[in-house]
Amino acid sequence: MLRLLALLILGFFAALPAQAFDTRAQAAWVYDMTTDTVLLDKNAHEKLPPASMSKLMTINMLFEALRDGRVRLDEEFAVSSRAKAMGGSTMFLNETDRPTVEELIKGIVVLSGNDACVVVAEGLAGTEEDFARKMNERAKTLGLDDSTFANSSGWPHPNQRMSMHDLGRIAERLIDEFPEYYGYFALTEFEFDGRSPDNRFNRNPLLHLGIGADGLKTGHTQESGYGLVGSAVQDGRRIVFAITGLSSERERAEEAERVVNWAFREFVQKTVAEKGTRIAEADVWLGEATRVGLVVGDDLDLLLPSLAQETLKANVVYTGPIEAPIEEGQTLAELQIDIPGIPMATVPLVAEQAVPKGGFTSRLRTAFGILAKRVMAEIAGMQS
């Protein structure tokens, strides 16, 4: 493994440490989707009771069924006695109802309906137990390694666990993969069939603040405290975040707003290297050339602390020398950038040009080069 210290002094950026964000949440994960940057990680992989925030996984399963054509938005689902009997937040469904898939989505997103979740689970998998098993299987394929599900609603259960990282990732997936349905998360109210008009409002405290918030889901149980998975967009930048373990609705609302303001005000997005910019060179083994340029394959956009004075530094890491042949654009190395105040950023570096395998002369030249280096090393060792 070879490390090259690369001073990123390509004429464009410098930084001071970002102001540390001391969240009151028990666990938190804040992520800038636009630049693929983790801004905050506090106990983010701790497996915690997710309460109603785990309904995002149920919604994901339903959105996948819509995308695959297994269900339609206007399709009606039956309501079982088990669904009707659910406590906590509900749509006030009964066995005579035939809610559509779209109504169930709104009932889950806006009203946090536990009964709606059971209806969806039974409609897609027959039983909620089978649906929970499918949720666990799907979580594994999606890389949600900190998540286990026992039910569709987030009802307290020792096997119902998710990390803030996994909640943030499923939120990112809902935004990226299902733009045609994501708008439901911005709905501020929904009343099903005139029932309980006082319970028609979305509990997300950010939707009315004019700060770009457009989702996703609150959660609360006595065990978990108050939590929120949220997302907001400002000036083309989108963040997602997940927080939990707060003591009250008010503290949740205050902390969620603090997270959004900090994420957008403390950092600025800059293009620090355009596609094709050479960052370093790597040694080549048995090729027509002995070196190959290492370049960024795409424009390199980074989030940087808003105040800037000191030049940033980075390491170029690769295993070398790299054996030819090498294709143009082949990933060869990793650029590790130390940005004060947030986790290290890593960027793949690719070959600037192709390097064919060398002929006899190239191989001979390489062999002599290696021999010369060994002789020089032995001489240096003898002299020391």
C-alpha positions as CSV (number, residue, x, y, z in Angstrom):
1,M,0.0,0.0,0.0
2,L,1.6,3.3,-1.1
3,R,0.5,6.6,0.3
4,L,1.4,9.9,-1.4
5,L,0.8,13.2,0.5
6,A,-1.1,15.4,-1.9
7,L,-1.5,19.1,-1.1
8,L,-4.7,20.1,-2.7
9,I,-3.4,23.5,-3.8
10,L,-5.0,23.4,-7.2
11,G,-5.8,27.1,-6.7
12,F,-9.2,26.7,-5.2
13,F,-9.8,25.9,-1.5
14,A,-8.9,26.1,2.1
15,A,-10.8,25.6,5.3
16,L,-11.2,26.2,9.0
17,P,-12.7,23.6,11.3
18,A,-16.5,23.6,11.1
19,Q,-18.3,24.6,14.3
20,A,-19.0,21.3,16.2
21,F,-22.7,20.5,16.4
22,D,-23.6,19.3,19.9
23,T,-26.9,17.6,19.4
24,R,-29.2,16.8,22.3
25,A,-30.4,13.7,20.5
26,Q,-29.3,10.3,21.8
27,A,-28.3,9.3,18.3
28,A,-28.1,11.2,15.1
29,W,-27.0,11.0,11.5
30,V,-26.9,13.9,9.1
31,Y,-26.1,13.4,5.4
32,D,-25.7,15.7,2.4
33,M,-27.1,13.8,-0.5
34,T,-25.9,16.3,-3.1
35,T,-22.2,15.8,-2.3
36,D,-22.4,12.4,-0.6
37,T,-21.1,13.8,2.6
38,V,-21.8,12.6,6.2
39,L,-22.0,15.8,8.2
40,L,-22.8,14.2,11.7
41,D,-22.5,10.8,13.1
42,K,-23.5,10.4,16.8
43,N,-24.1,6.8,17.8
44,A,-25.5,6.5,14.2
45,H,-25.1,2.7,14.0
46,E,-26.6,1.9,17.4
47,K,-29.6,-0.4,17.1
48,L,-32.5,1.5,18.8
49,P,-36.3,1.2,19.0
50,P,-37.4,3.3,15.9
51,A,-41.1,3.7,16.8
52,S,-43.1,5.0,13.9
53,M,-40.0,6.0,12.0
54,S,-39.7,2.4,10.9
55,K,-42.9,2.9,8.9
56,L,-40.6,4.2,6.2
57,M,-39.6,0.6,5.5
58,T,-43.2,-0.3,5.2
59,I,-43.7,2.6,2.8
60,N,-40.6,1.4,0.8
61,M,-42.1,-2.0,0.5
62,L,-45.4,-0.5,-0.8
63,F,-43.6,1.8,-3.2
64,E,-41.7,-1.1,-4.6
65,A,-44.9,-3.0,-5.1
66,L,-46.3,0.0,-7.0
67,R,-43.2,0.3,-9.2
68,D,-43.3,-3.4,-10.0
69,G,-47.0,-3.3,-10.9
70,R,-48.1,-5.7,-8.2
71,V,-50.5,-3.1,-6.9
72,R,-52.1,0.2,-8.1
73,L,-52.8,3.4,-6.4
74,D,-56.5,3.0,-6.9
75,E,-56.5,-0.7,-5.7
76,E,-58.6,-1.3,-2.6
77,F,-57.3,-3.4,0.4
78,A,-59.4,-5.2,2.9
79,V,-59.3,-4.3,6.6
80,S,-59.0,-7.2,9.1
81,S,-60.2,-7.2,12.7
82,R,-56.5,-7.2,13.7
83,A,-55.9,-4.0,11.8
84,K,-59.0,-2.4,13.3
85,A,-57.8,-3.3,16.8
86,M,-54.5,-1.5,16.5
87,G,-54.0,1.2,19.1
88,G,-51.9,4.3,19.1
89,S,-52.1,6.5,16.0
90,T,-54.7,5.3,13.5
91,M,-56.9,6.1,10.5
92,F,-59.9,4.8,12.5
93,L,-60.4,2.0,10.0
94,N,-63.0,-0.7,10.5
95,E,-63.8,-4.0,8.8
96,T,-66.3,-2.5,6.4
97,D,-63.8,-0.1,4.9
98,R,-62.0,-0.7,1.6
99,P,-59.3,2.0,1.6
100,T,-57.3,2.5,-1.6
101,V,-53.5,2.1,-1.7
102,E,-53.2,5.9,-2.1
103,E,-55.4,6.5,1.0
104,L,-53.3,4.1,3.0
105,I,-50.1,5.9,1.9
106,K,-51.5,9.2,3.2
107,G,-52.8,7.4,6.3
108,I,-49.3,6.2,7.1
109,V,-47.4,9.3,6.1
110,V,-49.7,12.0,7.5
111,L,-51.6,10.2,10.3
112,S,-49.0,7.6,11.2
113,G,-51.8,5.0,11.1
114,N,-50.8,1.8,12.7
115,D,-54.0,0.2,11.4
116,A,-53.0,1.3,7.9
117,C,-49.6,-0.4,8.2
118,V,-51.3,-3.7,9.1
119,V,-53.7,-3.4,6.2
120,V,-50.7,-2.9,3.9
121,A,-48.8,-5.7,5.4
122,E,-51.7,-8.1,5.1
123,G,-52.5,-6.9,1.6
124,L,-49.0,-7.5,0.3
125,A,-47.9,-10.6,2.2
126,G,-51.1,-12.2,3.7
127,T,-50.0,-11.8,7.3
128,E,-48.1,-9.2,9.2
129,E,-45.6,-11.9,10.4
130,D,-44.8,-12.8,6.8
131,F,-44.5,-9.1,5.9
132,A,-42.0,-8.6,8.7
133,R,-40.0,-11.5,7.4
134,K,-40.0,-9.9,3.9
135,M,-38.9,-6.6,5.5
136,N,-36.0,-8.3,7.1
137,E,-35.0,-10.0,3.8
138,R,-35.3,-6.7,1.9
139,A,-33.3,-4.9,4.6
140,K,-30.4,-7.2,4.1
141,T,-30.3,-6.7,0.3
142,L,-30.4,-3.0,0.8
143,G,-27.5,-3.0,3.2
144,L,-29.5,-2.0,6.2
145,D,-27.3,-4.0,8.5
146,D,-28.5,-2.4,11.8
147,S,-32.2,-3.1,11.2
148,T,-34.6,-5.9,12.3
149,F,-38.3,-5.9,12.0
150,A,-41.1,-7.6,14.0
151,N,-44.0,-5.6,12.6
152,S,-45.0,-3.1,10.0
153,S,-45.9,-0.2,12.3
154,G,-43.0,0.3,14.7
155,W,-45.2,-0.9,17.6
156,P,-42.8,-1.6,20.6
157,H,-41.2,-5.0,20.3
158,P,-37.7,-6.2,21.3
159,N,-36.9,-7.2,17.7
160,Q,-38.0,-3.9,16.2
161,R,-34.7,-2.1,15.9
162,M,-33.1,0.4,13.5
163,S,-30.1,2.7,13.6
164,M,-30.2,6.4,12.6
165,H,-27.9,5.5,9.8
166,D,-30.3,2.9,8.4
167,L,-33.3,5.3,8.8
168,G,-31.4,8.0,6.9
169,R,-30.5,5.5,4.2
170,I,-34.0,4.3,3.7
171,A,-35.1,8.0,3.5
172,E,-32.5,8.6,0.8
173,R,-33.8,5.6,-1.1
174,L,-37.4,6.9,-1.0
175,I,-36.2,10.2,-2.3
176,D,-34.0,8.8,-5.1
177,E,-35.9,5.8,-6.2
178,F,-39.5,7.0,-6.0
179,P,-39.7,10.7,-7.0
180,E,-43.2,10.1,-8.3
181,Y,-44.4,9.1,-4.9
182,Y,-42.1,11.1,-2.6
183,G,-44.5,14.1,-2.7
184,Y,-46.8,12.4,-0.2
185,F,-44.3,13.1,2.6
186,A,-44.9,16.9,2.2
187,L,-48.7,16.6,2.8
188,T,-49.6,18.7,5.8
189,E,-53.0,17.1,6.4
190,F,-55.3,14.2,5.4
191,E,-58.7,13.3,6.7
192,F,-60.0,9.9,5.9
193,D,-63.8,9.8,5.3
194,G,-64.4,12.7,7.7
195,R,-63.2,10.7,10.7
196,S,-61.5,12.5,13.6
197,P,-61.0,15.9,12.0
198,D,-58.8,17.0,14.9
199,N,-56.3,14.2,14.0
200,R,-55.7,15.1,10.4
201,F,-52.5,17.0,10.6
202,N,-48.9,15.8,9.8
203,R,-46.8,15.7,13.0
204,N,-43.6,16.8,11.1
205,P,-42.8,20.1,12.8
206,L,-40.6,21.4,9.9
207,L,-43.2,21.4,7.1
208,H,-44.6,24.8,8.0
209,L,-41.3,26.7,8.6
210,G,-40.3,27.6,5.0
211,I,-36.8,26.0,5.3
212,G,-37.2,23.6,2.4
213,A,-38.4,20.6,4.5
214,D,-40.5,18.1,2.5
215,G,-40.5,14.9,4.6
216,L,-40.3,12.4,6.1
217,K,-41.6,10.8,9.4
218,T,-41.8,11.3,13.1
219,G,-41.8,8.7,15.8
220,H,-42.4,8.4,19.5
221,T,-42.8,5.7,22.2
222,Q,-41.9,5.8,25.9
223,E,-38.9,3.6,25.2
224,S,-37.6,5.5,22.2
225,G,-38.4,9.1,23.1
226,Y,-39.2,11.5,20.3
227,G,-37.5,11.2,16.9
228,L,-37.7,12.4,13.4
229,V,-36.4,11.4,10.0
230,G,-36.3,14.6,7.9
231,S,-35.2,16.0,4.6
232,A,-34.9,19.5,3.3
233,V,-33.6,21.3,0.1
234,Q,-32.0,24.7,-0.1
235,D,-30.3,26.2,-3.2
236,G,-30.1,22.8,-4.9
237,R,-28.6,21.0,-1.9
238,R,-30.6,18.2,-0.2
239,I,-29.9,16.9,3.3
240,V,-31.5,14.0,5.1
241,F,-31.2,13.3,8.8
242,A,-32.4,11.0,11.6
243,I,-32.5,11.9,15.2
244,T,-34.0,10.1,18.2
245,G,-34.1,10.0,22.0
246,L,-35.4,13.5,22.6
247,S,-37.5,14.3,25.6
248,S,-40.6,16.1,24.1
249,E,-42.3,17.2,21.0
250,R,-41.0,20.7,21.5
251,E,-37.4,19.5,21.9
252,R,-37.7,17.4,18.8
253,A,-39.0,20.3,16.8
254,E,-36.2,22.6,18.1
255,E,-33.5,20.1,17.5
256,A,-34.7,19.2,14.0
257,E,-34.7,22.9,13.0
258,R,-31.2,23.3,14.5
259,V,-30.0,20.4,12.4
260,V,-31.3,21.9,9.1
261,N,-30.0,25.4,9.8
262,W,-26.6,24.1,10.8
263,A,-26.2,21.8,7.8
264,F,-27.0,24.6,5.3
265,R,-25.3,27.5,7.0
266,E,-22.1,26.0,8.3
267,F,-21.1,24.4,4.9
268,V,-20.8,25.6,1.3
269,Q,-20.6,23.5,-1.8
270,K,-17.7,24.0,-4.1
271,T,-16.3,22.3,-7.2
272,V,-12.7,21.8,-6.1
273,A,-11.5,19.8,-9.1
274,E,-13.0,19.4,-12.6
275,K,-13.3,16.1,-14.3
276,G,-9.9,15.0,-15.6
277,T,-7.8,17.1,-13.2
278,R,-4.6,15.2,-12.5
279,I,-4.1,14.8,-8.7
280,A,-1.0,12.5,-8.7
281,E,0.9,9.8,-10.6
282,A,1.3,6.1,-10.0
283,D,4.1,3.7,-10.8
284,V,3.4,1.2,-13.5
285,W,4.8,-2.4,-13.7
286,L,5.7,-3.9,-17.1
287,G,4.0,-1.3,-19.2
288,E,5.0,0.8,-22.2
289,A,5.1,3.8,-19.7
290,T,6.5,3.7,-16.2
291,R,4.0,6.1,-14.8
292,V,0.3,6.9,-15.2
293,G,-1.6,10.0,-14.2
294,L,-4.3,9.7,-11.6
295,V,-7.3,12.0,-12.2
296,V,-10.8,12.6,-10.9
297,G,-13.4,10.8,-13.0
298,D,-16.1,13.4,-12.4
299,D,-16.3,16.9,-11.1
300,L,-15.2,16.8,-7.5
301,D,-17.8,18.7,-5.4
302,L,-17.1,19.0,-1.7
303,L,-18.8,20.6,1.2
304,L,-16.4,22.9,3.0
305,P,-16.8,24.9,6.2
306,S,-18.1,28.3,5.3
307,L,-15.0,30.1,6.7
308,A,-11.7,29.4,4.9
309,Q,-8.1,30.1,5.7
310,E,-5.9,26.9,5.8
311,T,-5.1,24.7,2.8
312,L,-6.6,21.3,2.9
313,K,-4.5,18.2,2.7
314,A,-5.1,14.7,1.4
315,N,-3.6,11.3,0.8
316,V,-3.5,9.4,-2.5
317,V,-3.6,5.7,-1.6
318,Y,-3.0,2.8,-4.0
319,T,-1.3,-0.5,-4.1
320,G,1.6,-0.3,-6.5
321,P,3.3,-0.5,-8.8
322,I,0.2,-1.1,-10.9
323,E,0.6,-3.9,-13.4
324,A,-0.1,-3.1,-17.1
325,P,-2.2,-3.3,-19.1
326,I,-4.2,-0.3,-17.7
327,E,-7.4,1.0,-19.3
328,E,-8.2,4.7,-19.6
329,G,-10.7,5.5,-16.8
330,Q,-9.9,2.4,-14.8
331,T,-10.1,3.0,-11.0
332,L,-6.6,2.8,-9.6
333,A,-6.5,4.8,-6.4
334,E,-8.4,6.6,-3.7
335,L,-8.1,10.3,-2.7
336,Q,-8.6,10.7,1.1
337,I,-9.5,14.3,1.9
338,D,-9.3,15.5,5.5
339,I,-12.0,18.2,5.9
340,P,-12.0,19.6,9.5
341,G,-15.2,19.1,11.4
342,I,-16.7,16.3,9.3
343,P,-15.7,12.7,8.5
344,M,-13.0,12.2,5.9
345,A,-14.1,12.3,2.3
346,T,-12.9,9.6,-0.1
347,V,-12.9,10.0,-3.9
348,P,-11.9,7.3,-6.5
349,L,-9.1,8.3,-8.9
350,V,-8.9,6.8,-12.3
351,A,-6.2,6.3,-15.0
352,E,-5.7,9.4,-17.1
353,Q,-4.7,7.4,-20.2
354,A,-4.3,3.7,-21.2
355,V,-1.0,2.0,-20.6
356,P,-0.6,-1.1,-22.8
357,K,1.6,-4.0,-21.6
358,G,5.2,-3.4,-22.6
359,G,7.3,-5.4,-25.1
360,F,10.6,-7.0,-24.4
361,T,12.4,-3.7,-24.3
362,S,10.0,-2.3,-21.7
363,R,10.3,-5.4,-19.6
364,L,14.1,-5.2,-19.7
365,R,14.0,-1.5,-18.8
366,T,11.7,-2.3,-15.8
367,A,13.9,-5.1,-14.6
368,F,17.0,-2.9,-14.8
369,G,15.1,-0.2,-12.9
370,I,14.2,-2.6,-10.1
371,L,17.7,-3.9,-10.0
372,A,19.1,-0.4,-9.8
373,K,16.8,0.5,-6.9
374,R,17.8,-2.5,-5.0
375,V,21.5,-1.8,-5.5
376,M,21.0,1.8,-4.4
377,A,19.1,0.6,-1.3
378,E,21.8,-1.8,-0.4
379,I,24.5,0.9,-0.8
380,A,22.5,3.2,1.3
381,G,22.2,0.5,4.0
382,M,25.9,-0.2,4.0
383,Q,26.7,3.5,4.3
384,S,24.4,3.9,7.3
